[in-house]
Amino acid sequence: MIVILKEGLWRGFPYHYYISVIIHLSIYLSSLFSWYFSLSSSAKAEGTYESISY
């Protein structure tokens, strides 16, 4: 990731660098939200959501 950033800085930020960053960010955020929602939904289903929140 740092190498890609240095290459982007060196080349003056080509458009494919922005596209790859946006794609990686969207994938990371979607996986993070899906993991969080699955965790919270499973905790609520098991009835351990109260113990986790406290």
N, C-alpha and C positions, 0 to 999 in steps of 0.2 A: 504493500500500500504506500509506504514511504517512497519506494523507488518510482512508482507511478506518479506520485506527487512531484518528485524532483524532475522527472521527464516532462511533466506537464508545465512546470515552471520554466524549464529550459527551452521548451519549444513554443512558449508563449500561449499555453492553454489552448490546444486544438479542440475542435468541437467534439471529437469522439471521446476526449477526456471527460468533458461535462456529461456526455451521454452515459458513459460507464459509471461515473460517480452517482448520477441520478438513479440508474438501474440498481446499483449495489445498495444505495440508501433505501430505495423502495422495497427491495427484497429483505433487507435487514429489519426494517420497520414492520413489514407485514409478518415476518416470522416472529418478531418480538411480541407483537400484539396478539397473534394467534396463540403463542405459548402462554401469555398472560391470561387470555380469556379462557383457554382450556384449563389452566391451573385453577382459576377462580371458580369456573363452573364445576369442575370435579370436586373442589373443596366444598362448595355449597351442596352438591349432591351427596357427599359423604357426611355432611353435617359438622365438618371440622373447620369451617370458615371462621367461626367465632374464636376458636382457639388460636388460629393463625393470626387473626387481626389483633389479638391482645398479646 
